[in-house]
Amino acid sequence: MRAYLASSIGVACTAALALPLAVYPGPAHARAERTAASSGSTQSLPLLPLVADGLDRGVVTPGGDAPAPAPADRGVAASRVRPFSLVGVVWDQPSADLRGRVQVRTRAVGGDWSPWRELLPYGDEGPDPDSPELRGVRAHGGTAPLWVGDSDGVQARVRPEGVTVTGGGAGAGADAAGGADAGRGAGADAGGGAGVGAGGGAAAGASADGGPGAGARSAALPSGLRLELIDPGEAPAPPPPDRAVLRALPAHPAPTAGGAAPGARPSAGPSWGPSRWSAKPSLRPSRPSVKPSWPSRWSAKPSPRPSGSSAKPLPYPSTPSTHSTRPTPPPGAITPPPSALAEEATKANAARYSAPRPSIVTRAGWGADEKIRETGHVYSKTVKVAFIHHTVTGNKYSCSQAPSVLRSIYRYHVKSLGWRDYGYNFTIDKCGKIYEGRSGGVTKAVRGAHTLGFNTNSMGVAVLGTFSAKKPPAKAVKAIAKLTAWKLGLFKRNPRGTTHLVSGGGNKYKKGANVKLHVIAGHRDGFATECPGKDLYKKLGSVRKTAARLQGR
C-alpha cells in the first residue's frame, strides 16, 4: 500500500472537517453479515449524501457551527454499533477509482474518540487485472483497512477531488479537497495543521478558501460507497507450538533437486538406489546368493577387480556372494548422455544453497476461518521474486493482537473486497513472528493477491504496520531474511540476484512487459507506489545480504 496513509490529526474540530454526517443512531440500522461469535462479523454502513443537520453533535469537539457540506460529500455517523476493530471503505466496481479523500475516526469501547485518520485506495495491492479473482461478481474496490482496536462508535466522510470549503484549514501541503496524492504524507491531516484551532487558517502550502462556487467541478465518487466495520472474533485456543508449525507441512512436500525433501542438503556420497536411467529397477530383495548391486549410477561397466581379501577396497559396498565371477549390469541399464550429467551437476550445485525453515504460525494457529474462503487453490509454476510490503494498517497493535489483526484483514479481503482468500502469502508482525497467509501449502508456489500485475511466479511478504515514517523493528527485518532465504532456496533462487517477470498490467509497466527485478524486491519496484514504505525499503539491501548468507552463499 501507499505509504502516505495513517496520518493522525492533532486537531479534531476544524471547519474543514466538522461536517454534518448521516446519522445511524444504533446497530439496528446497519446491514450486517454475522457468523458465529468466534468467527467474527462484518457490519456495512452505506455512506449517504450529507445533510446540514445530520451530525451527531454529541461526538464533536465544541468549536462553533460547521459550514454546510458540499453537495457531493458522503458520510456516516454511528455512535452505537457492535464492537469492531478494523475499518475500511468499499465500493461496487473494483476498476473504479476513488477520486476523493476518506477520513474516519472511531471511539474506543469505554473510551474517547480518536483523531481523524485517512484511508487510501487499495489500487496497488490485489489480484492481477485479468484474474478471475478480480473480475468475479463478488469483487469490489476498496481502501486499505485500518486497525483501530476495540471500538463501538465511528464517523466517516468522503469528499470528492476538486472540492474546497471556506474557512477551514487543510493538511500540510494539501488543500481541503485532498487531491490525488495531497495530504497523504506523514504528518498530513484532514482538518488543519497541528496547532490550528477551529476555524483556523490553512497550513503551509494549503488553500484556505475555495471561493464562491468551489466544488462545482468535483469528481464523481464511485457507486455503492459503504463503510465496513470488521470484528475479528474470538481468538481460538492456540495449538502447541510444535503443531502450530508442523501442520503447515503439506502431505507431499515440493521436491527439490534429486527428489530430496525441501530444505534437505544432498548427501556427499553416491546414490545406491535404483538408477533414474534404469528401464526396470530391480524389486527383488537382496540375498547372499544374488549378484552384487550395480556399483555406479552411470557406469555401464563394473570394476573388473574381483572381490577378495587381497584386493583393494571396492568403490561400492561389498555384498556377500558365493560367486567369484565378475558382476553383470542390471537388465535395461542405460548410459546417460553427457547433457544429463551436466544437468544433474547443476541441480546438485543449486541444492547446496538452502536455508533452514523458520518457525511459521499456520492459519489454524492464528485462527483463520476456512469456511469463508473459496475452496481449492491456484498455483504458479515457480517462485522467482519475493515482493516485500507493509500492510499500512497502523502500528498501534501489540504482538499478542497480531492474530486478531490477521483475522480482520482476512475477513476484509474475502468478505468486503471479494477476494478468494487472504492476499499475502506470508505476514510478519513487529516481534518477528512469521504467519502463513494464503492457503495452499507454505512450500508451494501459491498465487496470491499482493502485487498488482506481478502475482504470477512470485510471493508476497507483508509486515504488519506502516513504515513510511517509522523504522521497521529489527526482529521483523531479520524474519524477512530468514523466510525469504528458506522459501527462495526451495526454488533455487539467489537472494542477491535478479530475474525477470512478465507484467500483467499496472501503472508502471504495461501488460506483457518483460521486467527485470531483484529476487527480493519492494512492492514499489513493480508498481508506482510508496509501499513498503521508505524506511522498510531501505532495509532490503541488508535483507538480501543476510538471506544469501543463510543459504550458504
N, C-alpha and C positions, 0 to 999 in steps of 0.2 A: 504494500500500500504506500501511497504517497506519504512522505514524511512531514507534510505540512500539518498533520492532524493533531487533535487533542490539545489545543491551546486553551487554557483556563482563563476565565475572565476575572479580573480583580474587582471590578465594579459591576454589580448585577443589575443596577437600575439606572440606565441612561435612557434618554428619549429615543435613541435608535433601537433599543431592544424591548423596552417595556411596552410591547404592543398587545392589544387585546387578542385573546385566543379563544377558539371554540372550546366550550367547557364540557367536560364529561364528569358529572357530579359523582358518579360511582361506578363500580366494576360491572354493574348490570348493563351499562351502555357499551361495553367493549365486546367485540366479536372475538371469542377466544377458542383456541384449539387446545384441548387439555387431555392428557393421558393420566396414567397412574401417577400419584404424587412422586414416587421415586424416579419417574422418567422425565419429569419436567413438564413445562407447558409454554404456550405462546399466546400472548394477548395482542390483538391487532386493532389499532385505533386509527380510523380514517383522518387524514389531515384535510380540514374543511376550510373554505374561504373565511377569513377573519371578519369579525363584526366589531363595531366600535365599543359595544358594552359587553363583550363576551369574555373578558378576562376575569379569572378568579382573583379578586383583589386581596384575598387572604394570603396569597403566596408571593406578593410583590413587595419589595422593599419600599417603604414610603419615599416619596420624592417628587410628588406632583403628578398631574394627569398626563397620560401618554397621548401622543397625537394619533389620529385615526390611521389605521393601517392602509397600505397601498391596496388597490383593488385586487391585485393578483396574489397577494400574500395568503399563505395557508398555514394552519397551525392547530394545536390542540392543547387543552389543559385538563389534566385528570389528577385531582388531588386525592382520590381514593380508588386505588386499583389493587389487585392481588400483588403480593410481593414479587419482585423480579430483580435480576442482577445484571442484565445486559440489554442495551438498546440499539436499534438501527432503524433506518427508514428504507422502505422498498417501494417499487412501482411496477406497473404491469409489464412493460416491454424491456427485455434485457438489452436491446440495441439502442434504447432511448437514452440520451444524455441528460443528466440533471444539470441544467444550466441555471443554477441557483445556489443559494447558501443555506445550509441546515444548521440550526443551533438547538441544543437540548439542555435542560437542567433537570435534576432529579432530587427527590427528598429521601434521605436515609430513613429506614424504619426506626421510629422513635427519636429522630434527629432533625437536623436542619436541611435547608435547601442548598444544593451545590451551586457553584458559579455556572454561568453558561459555558458550554463547550461545543465545539464544532465537529461535524461529521462530514466525510468526503465520500464520493462515489467509489465503488469497487471496480472501476473500469479497467484496472491493470492486473487484477488477480481474478482468475476464474477459468472456466473451460475455454478451449480454443473456439474461434468464431464459427467453424464449420462442424463443431462437435454436436452430436445428438443431445448431449447433456445441456448445452446452451440453447439449442434450437427447439427443445421439447416444450410441450404446452405448459409444464409446471415451472419453467424458468422465468425469473424476474430480474429486473435491475435493482440495485440497492447500494447503500452506503456501506462503508466499513462499520462493523459493530464496535461498541464501546462498553467496556466493563465498568459498572458503576457500583457494584456491591449491593447488599440487601437494601432495596428501596420500595416505597409504596406510593409515590407520587411523581408526576412527570409533567413537564411543559416542553413543547417543541414548536418551532416555527420554521417556515421555508420562505425565503424571499428570492424571487427571480433575479437573474442578472439584469443590470441596467436600471434597477430601482434605487433611488436615494430618498431620504426623508430630511425635512428641515429640522434644525435644532439639535440634531444628535451627532455624537462623535462616532468615529469609526476606528477600527483596529489599526495598529501601526502599519503604514504603507498600503492601506486599503480603504476604499470608500464604503459607505454603509451597505451598498448592494452586494459587495463581495464578488468581484469579477471571477474569471475562470480560475485564477490562482491567487486572487487578492486575499490577504489576511490569513493565509494558510501556514505561514511560517511560525516557528516557535515564538511565543510572546504575542501573536496577534490575537485580538479578542473581538467579540461580536458587538460590543456596545460601548466602545470608548477606550482610550488608552488608560493604563494604570494611573490612578490618582485623579481621573476625570470624574467629577460628580454628576448627578442627574442634571441633564440639560447642558452639560459641559461641551466644550468645543472639540474639534477633531484632533486626533493625534497627528504627528508629523507625517506629511505626505498624503493626508486624507482629505476628502471633500467634506466640508461641514454642512453645506447647504446645496441641496439638489436644485433649488429654484423652482419656479412655477412649472407645472407640467411634468415634473420629474417622474419617471416610471412609465411614461406613455409608450415607450418603445421596449418595454420589458420582454424578456424571452419567455416563451411558454414553458410551463412546467410539465413534466410527463404525467400521464393519466394514472389514476389508481394509487396516488401517494398515500402511504399509511405508515404509522409508527409501530414497530414491533418491540414488544417487551418480553424478554426471554427469562424464564425461570429454569435454572439448570437441574432442579430436582435434588433429591437427597443423595448423598454420596453412598455408594454400595459398600458393603463390608469388604475391606481390602483383602485380596488373596495373599498367602505367604509370599515373601519376596522371591523365592526361587520359582514358584508357579507363575508369578506375575511376569517373569522374564521368559521362562521356558515355554509358556503357552504361545508365545509369538512364533515359535519354530514351526514351519509347515510340515505336513506329513512326509513330503518328499522334497528335501532341500534342493535348491537350484544347484546343479553341478558346476564345478569349476574344471579347469584343465585336467585331463586324465581321470575325470569322474570322481574326484575327491570331494568330500563334504565341504561346504563353504567355510572359508577361513582356515582349513587344514593345510599344513605345509606338506609338500610331497616328500616321500622317503628318498634318502640319498642313494639307496641301493637299487638294484634292478628289480623289475616286477617278475614274479614267478607264477602268476596266474595264467589263464588261457590267453593266447595272443589275440589281439584285435584283428590280426590278419589271418587267423586260422579259420578255415571254412567250417570245420566241425570240431569245436573244442571237446576234448575227451570228458565224459561224465563218469568214467569207471573209477571207483575208489582205488587208492594206492595200495598195492600189495607187494610183499617182498619179492615175489616171482615176476612182477611186472617190470618191464624195461624202465630205466630211469627217465624222468620227465625231461623234455627238451630243454637244453641249458640256456639258450638265448632266445629273447623275444624276436630277434630279427634274423639271426643266422640260420641258413638252411643246412649247414654242415656242422655236426657236433665235433667236439675236440677228439682227435684220433688217439689221444693218450689213454691207455687202459687204466682202469681203476686197480690200484694195488698199494701194498704197504710202502713200496719203494718209490712210488710215483709222487710227483709234486701235487699240491692241492689243486683240485679242480676249480674252475671258475663258477661252479654251480654246486648246490648242496648235493652231497653224495647220497644215494639211495641204496639200501641193502639189496643186493641182487645175487642170484646164483649164476648169472651169465657173465662171462669174461669177454664176450664179443662186443663190438662197437655198437652203441645205440643207433637206432634209425629215426628219421624225422617222423613226427606225427602225421597222420594222413591229412592231406589237403593243405599242408603248410605252404605259405606264400612269402616270398621275399618282398618286402615293401619297396616302393620306388624311392629314390633319393629325396624327392619333394616331400614325401610323407615324413621322412626322418627330420627334415628341416622344420616342418610344421610342428612335430612333437617337441623338438628342442625349443622352439619359440614359445609354445604353450607352457612348457615346464619352467622356462625362464620367467614368464609373466606370473605364473603361480607362486613364485618365490615372494612376490610383493603383496603380501596380505597383512592384515592387521587384526588383532583380537576383537571379538564382538563386544561392544559395550552393553551395559545393562539397559534394557528397554522396557518401559512400562507398557503392557499390552492394552488394547482397547478395553478388555474386561477389567484391567487394573484401574483405569480412570473412569469406568462406568458408562461406556458408550452403549446406547440403546440400539441394538442391532435390528430392531423391528422397524425403525423409521427410515432406514436407508433402502436403496434399491438392492435387489438380490443380484448375485453374480458380480463379476469383476471385469475390468478392462485392462489389458496389459500392453506394454510396448515390447519391442524386440530386445532392447538393452537399456542400460543407463549410461549415458555419455557425459551428462552435466548434472551437477548438484547446484540448484539455484537457492540462494540464501535470502530470506525475507525477515521482516518484523511484522507482527500482527496489527500494530497501531491500535491495540485495544487499551492502551494506557499501562502505566507501571504500578498503579496502586492496587496490587494484589499481593498476598502472601504466598509463599511456596505451598503451604497447605491448601490454599484455594485454587491452585493450578488445575487440578482435575475438574473443578466446577467451571472454571473459565473454558476449558476444552469442551465440556458438555454443552455449554451455552453456545460457543462458536459452531459446534457440530450441528446443533438444532437450528441455528440461524442459517447455516449453509444449506441444510436439507429442507427444512420446513418453510423458511422465509424466502430464500433465493431459488429453491427448486433444484439444487444440485443433487447428484445421485448419492453423494457421501461427503464426508469431511474433505476439505480441499487439499490440505497439505499432506505429504507423505509422512513427515515427522514433525514434531514440535518439541521445543526445548524451553524449560522455564528458567527463571532468573537464578535458580540454585544449581543449574546444570543437569537437571533430570531430563532424560530423553523419553518421549512418549510416541508410541505407534499412532500414526494418523489414519489416512485412508486404508481401509481393509483390503486384504488380498494377499498378505504374506510379506513380512519385512525383508526377506531375502530376494524378493521378486521385483521385476520391473513394472510395478503398478502405475498406471497412468493417473495422475492427479489432476487437480484444477487449481493451479497456483501461479503459473506464469503465462499469461495470455499470449498465444502464438507459439509457445515452446514447451507444451506439456508432454509431447511425444519424445520418447527416449531421454527423459530427464526425471529428476525427482526434486520435490520442494521441501526445504527445511526452514521452518519458521521459528523465530524466537519470540516468546510471549512478551510483548512490551512495545514501547515506542522509543526509537533511538535516533531521532532527528537532532536532539539537543542534549541527550543523556548518553553517557558511555555505557556500553553493554557490560554486564558483570563478567569478570574473568572466568568464572565457572561455566557460564554459558558459552563463551568463546572456545574454551577447551573442549566442551562437549561437542561443539560443531566439528572440531578437528577429529575427535575420536569416531564420531558417527560417519563422517564422510570417508575417513581412511578405511574403515571396515566395509562400508557398502560399496564404495567405488572399487575397492580391492576385489570384490566378488565379480566385477565386470571388467577387471584388468585395466583400470584407469589410473593414470598417474595424476595425483592431486595438483602437481605443479605444471601439468601440461596444458595443451589447448586441443580443441577438437572443433567439429562443425555440426551445426544443426540446421535443418530446413525450417524456415519460419512459416507458421500457419496464418500469419497476418497480424498486424498490430500497428501502433503509431510510430514505431521506429524502423521496422523492416517490413517490406511488403510481402505478401504471401508468395512462397516459393523461393525467397532469397536464401542462399547458402551462407550462413553466418558463422564466422569464426568466434569462438568463445573460450574462456577459461573453463577447465574441467570443474573447478569450484568458482562459480560466478555469482555476482549480485543480481538481484532482480532488475536493477536499472541497466544492466548490460544487454538485456533483451527487450526492454520496453522503456519509453521515456517517462520515468517515474523517479521519485526520491527514495523508494524502497531499495535496500533495507535500512534507510536512514544513514546519514553521512558518518555518524560515529561507529556504527556497526560495519559499514562498507570499508572503512579504513583498516579494520582488523582482518580482512580477508587475505591479505598477503601473509600474515603470520599463521593464519589457519592453513593455508596451502603448505607452508613450510613444515608445520607440525604434523599435518596429515601424511605428508610424504615420509617424514622420519618414522612415524608409526608403522608405515608399510615397509620399512627397511630400505628405503631408497637413499 
